[in-house]
Amino acid sequence: MSLPTTVDALVQALQSVGYFADRRLATAVFLALRLQRPLLLEGEPGVGKTALAKALSEVLSRSLIRLQCYDGLEQREAMYEWNYAAQLLHMRAAEGQGGADMAQVEREVYQDRYLIRRPLLQALQAPAPGAVLLIDEVDRADEPFEAFLLEYLGEYQVSIPEIGTVRATATPVTILTSNRTRDLHDAVKRRCLYHWLDYPERERELAIVRAQVPGASAALAQQVAEFVGRLRSQPFANAFQRAPGIAESVEWAKALVALDTIVVDPEVVSDTAGILFKQREDVAALTRDMAVQLLQPADTDA
């Protein structure tokens, strides 16, 4: 599929695959596509950063290549490594023939067929129209890894000592996500467009729940969106280490449908708190009294 020609067209295309982006986010994505720049998305876990990359791959009919970052991630795991076992077999076979030119053998073992491509190289060499590369949770990687990314982010190329510079066959759509467990270096941010992705407004979250959980009644979906939205608001949010994200809202709605829930009550909230929260302390903090307050109609709030 060709790139959407307007921001509104992009909003509609994303909605067609179940992703409900507000206009600010859609504008950031639209500009990243038009300007061929990486897009850095920061925000709390579960607000839809990773899901956006998946939705874009569907909208653009491009393959999704994911690089999951973690502490200790090495360059070879992100870009490429050589198939050492195959190289060694080739060298032994050459030695067995006798009279082999070892300089020539050494050149042969660094051919393309011995190269194992990892996500960055896969994205650069993806055929037209190109791939969507998701560099997920980049804040979990070490700072030296950020420096390694600069060449790719700035030039859409990487340098392989044995081969040379590999440039993009077709410019990849590149999405970086960060939960902001630490600040990223300014050099990374300068090479990207930036967007802070916040929790959605109630109406947008309601639309997401209804789209992702078609088995939920309109009333149940509204209760889920209202309850989770109020759970994230003050003063309730102060009681928790991390508020539920959109992913938890959707999973909770699916669980309520599976339990044949018609109306959410404090008992149901208590029984299913482990879906909304993933920390023992947060589950315990969601008391029955708090659930009663959260389930009250808005006009009866204290």
N, C-alpha and C positions, 0 to 999 in steps of 0.2 A: 504494500500500500504506500502511496505517496504521502509526504508530510502534510498534515492539516494546514489549510491556508489561513485560518484565523484562530484566535483564542477560543471563540465560541464553538468552532468546529472541533477543536481539540477537547473541550469540555464534553461535548456530545459523544465524541468517539470513546473517551474514557468511560463515560456512563454506560455505553453500549456493552462494555465488558465488565461492568459492575464496580467501577471505581468512580467515586463522587468527589471530584476536586473542586475547591472554591476557585474564584477567578484569580486571586493572587497566585496560588500555586500553579494554575493552568498557564498563567502568563509567564512565570519562571520557566516552566517546561517548554512552552512555545519558543521562548527566546533561546533556550539551550539548543533546541533543534535547529532553529534558523541560523544561529551564530556558530553552530558546531562547537559548542563549549561544554565541558563537563559541568554537571549540576551537583552541588553539595547540599544535601538535605540534613539538617540537624533537627532534633526534637526528642521528646520523651519516647521510650520504647512503646510500641503498639499503636502509633498514630498513623501508620500507613506508608512509611518511607520505603520499605522493601516491596510492599504491594504495588507501589507506583511503578517500579521498574518492571514487575511482572505484567502489569496492565499495559505499559508502553510496548512491551514485546508483542503482545497480542494485537494492539491497535496498529502497529507498524508492520506486522507480519515478519518480525525478525527474531532470530534465535536469541534466547536469554543465556548469557554466560555469567556465572556468579563466582566471585572471589570472596569467600568468607574470611574475614580477618580475625586474628587472634594473637595473643601474646606469644612472641617468638616466631612469628611467620617469617620465613626466609624468602629471598629473591627467587631461588630456584623453584619454590612451590607456587610462586605467583606468575613467573614468566616462562621459564623453560628449564629443562635439564637434559643431559645427554644420556642415552641408553648405554650405560657403561658395560653391561653384560654383552650386548650385541657388538659393541666396539672391540671388546677383548676377544671375542670369537673371531672377528674379522682379522685382527692382528695375528692371532695364532694360526689361522688358516694361511695367511700370507707368509708367515715364517716357515710353515710346513712345506711350502712350494719351493723354498730355497732361492737364493739370489734375489730376493725381493728388495726393491728400493724402499727403505724404511721411511724416507722423507715423503715418498708418494703414498705409502700406506697411512702415514699420519694424516696427510691431507684427506684421504678417503674416509677416515673414521669420523671426520667432522662434516659429513655430507648431511643433507636434509633428512634422509631416511633414518638417521640415528638421533634425530631431534625429537624430544618429547615436549609437546606444546602444553603449557599451562594457561590459565585464563587470559592474561594480558596478551600473550602471543596469539592465542586463538582468536581474540577479538580483533587484533590488527590484521590477521590474515583471513578473516571471514569474507566470503565472496559478497558481491553487491546483492542487496542494498546495504549490507553490513549487519552487525550484531548490536544488541543492547548489553552493555557490560555493567554489571552491578558489583561495585566494590563495597561490600556490606560491613558496617560497623568498623570503619577505618580507625576510629579512636581506640580500638582494642589492640591494634598493632603497635610495635615499637616506633619511636621517633625516627630511627635510621630508615625504617621502611617508607616513611613519608618522603624522605629525600630521594629514595629510589624511584618513587612514583612521579617525580617532577618531570622527567623527560617525557613520559607517556602523556601526562596531563597537559603539558605545554605544547608538545609537537606531534602527538599521536604517533610516536615511534619509540623503539627501544634499541639499545646497542648490545649486540652479542659479540664478544671478542673474537671468536673463531670464524664468524661469518661476516660481521659488519652491522650496519644499521638496517633495521627492518621497519619500514614505514607502512602506514595503514593502506590496505587495498581499497577499503571503503570506510569512511570515518565512522567509528563506533559511537552510538549514543551511550554516554557514560554517566552513570548515576553513582555518587558516593553517599553513603549514609553514616551518620554519627549520632550516638546517644549522649554525646558530650560528657563521657566519663573523664575526659581530659580535653584541654584546648588543643586544637590542631595548629600546626605551624602556619604563619602568615603566607609563606611561599606556596603552600597547598591551596589556601583560600584564594590567593590572587589569580590562580589559574582556573578557577571555577566560578560559575554563577552560584549565588547562595540563596537559600530559602529556609526559614525557620518554620517547621511544620508543627502546628499546635493541635490540641484536641479539637475536634469539630464542634460546631454549634449544634444545638439539639436537632434542628430540622435536617441538617445534613447527616447526622448520625442516625436519625430515624430512617432516612432514605437508604442508608447503607444496610441497616439491620433488615429492612423489608426486602431489599434486593438479595441479600445473602441468605436470608432465612424465610423463604416464601411460605413455609408451613406455619409461621407465626401469624396470628390474627392481627388486625390493625391495632386493636386495643392493647394486646400484649406487647407488640413492637414499641408502641408509644410508652408503655410503662417502663420497658427496658431502657429506652433512650433517656427518659426523664430521670429515672432512678440513678443511672450511671452518671449522667450530667451533674446531678445534684451531689453525688458522691465525690466528684472532683472539685466541687466548689467549696468556698470557705463557709463555716469553719470546719466542715467535715474532713476536707483533704488533709488538714494538719494532723489528723489521727493516724495517717498511714504513711508507710515508707514510699510506696509508689501507687498512684491511682491507676485504676484499670484503663487499658487502652481500647481502641476500636476492636482489636482482635478478641479481647475478653468480652466486650459487649456482644459480639456476634456469637461467640461460643456459649455465653450464658443464655442467649435467646434460643439457641439450638437445644441446650439442656432443658430449658423450661418447656419447649415443645415436646421433647422426649418424655417429660414427666406429665404430659397432658395438663399443664398449668393453664388455667383460664385467667386468674387474677393473682398477681404477686402479693404475697403476704409475708409478715416477718418470719414465719416458720420456714417458708420456701427460701427466703434470703439466707437464713442461718444454714439450711441444709446444703445450699449450693455456693456458699461463700468461697470455697476452694477453687471455683472456676473464675471468679472475679479477681482473686488475689493468689499470689504464688509464694507469699511469705507467711510463716506461722503467726508472726506478730500481727500482721495485717488482718488475717482471718479472725484472730481473737479480738481485734479492735472493732470489728463490725458487730457490735452487740445488738441484742434484740431492741433495746430502747432506741439506739441510733437508727435501726431499720424502720421502726415505727415513725420516727421523725422524717426520715427520707421518703417514706411512702405517703405522707400526708399531702393533700392537695396544696399547691403553692400558696394559695391565698390564706392558708391556716398556719403558715410558718410563723414561729415566734420572732 
